[in-house]
């Protein structure tokens, strides 16, 4: 374009035409810029200037400290560095240099009992807490399982020391009476829903709202007031057996799965499974129930949801790694159609061998 303009200028100014321009047809066109491109370019420049000022600008010492606290991880992730350690050859080894031992629940409980004996720490009734590390990654890349709260009903219960206000909804008067006996503070049907809608009752005093599936159509009227407390099967607050559900929420143990702030794929659960004065077998059954309950939250195709489990007992920081894989539900492998056909043929052959031929 630039060369074409120069040649046109030379031809117009010069008196004699050499004939160079006659051989080549040269066209020059000036295109206007698109509407808004200059404005966008200037806006980008302003953004860059603002970003530079924010990074380089002066920040007070107190503000720096508060920002550092916010960026700190909520809990320290335990790194599995046993790959580079050797296996101990005797019953005395250094944890820094050798592979950590994996205990059974009974062995870990017995070790905690020795340290919490009256002759040492004098805490024979201390709680035993299960520390479970989770892999919160899902099938879709970049999406993770968020924080969740559940209540587990252990086969061998113990006191949790909490006061829980529960409201229950049911259309049947008999079920309402059973829910009140089980521990619900308030229970009712359509009349209770109408009084809540009218504003006679406030739901702020109640922590959990439980219901039967039959009353869901009527509960939609106060869905805006219930918000996150609205009963659903996914949250575990909706069940046809309302009496047992109320008992579970009254006596059960609450636990929270907390994802790490900076690394969202990593989560942690700390939940008590009992006290040291309980029977070791009862504690093991409680631990198995907790593992199954946590494992039920994972997606169908996820295999490594629970990464590692430990047992701790305050006030000590000592922990014992537990093999949790033996408590997971065993998956039945799917058979190939060819194997199923072979089995059916073998069964038919066996039936023919054992068949009784009638006498003529």
Buried (B, 14 or more C-beta within 10 A) or exposed (E): EEEBEEBBEEBEEEEEEEEEBEEEEBEEEEEEEEEEEEEEEEEEEEEEEEEEEEEEEEEEEEEEEEEEEEEEEEBEEBEEEEEEBEEBEEEEBEEEEBBBEEBBBEBBBBBBBEBBEEEEBEBEEBBBBBBBBBBBBBEEEEEBBEEBEBBBBBEBBBEBEEEBEBBBBBBBEEBBEBBBEBBBBBBBBEEBBBEBEEEEBEBEEBBBBBBBEBBBEBBEEBEEBBEEBBBEEEBBBBBEEBBEBBBBBBBBBBBEBBBBEEEBEBBBBBBBBBBBEBEBEBBBBBBBBBBEBBBEBBEEEBEEBBBBBBBBBEEBEEBBBBEBEEBEEEEEEEEEEEEEEEEEEEEEEEEEEEEEEEEE
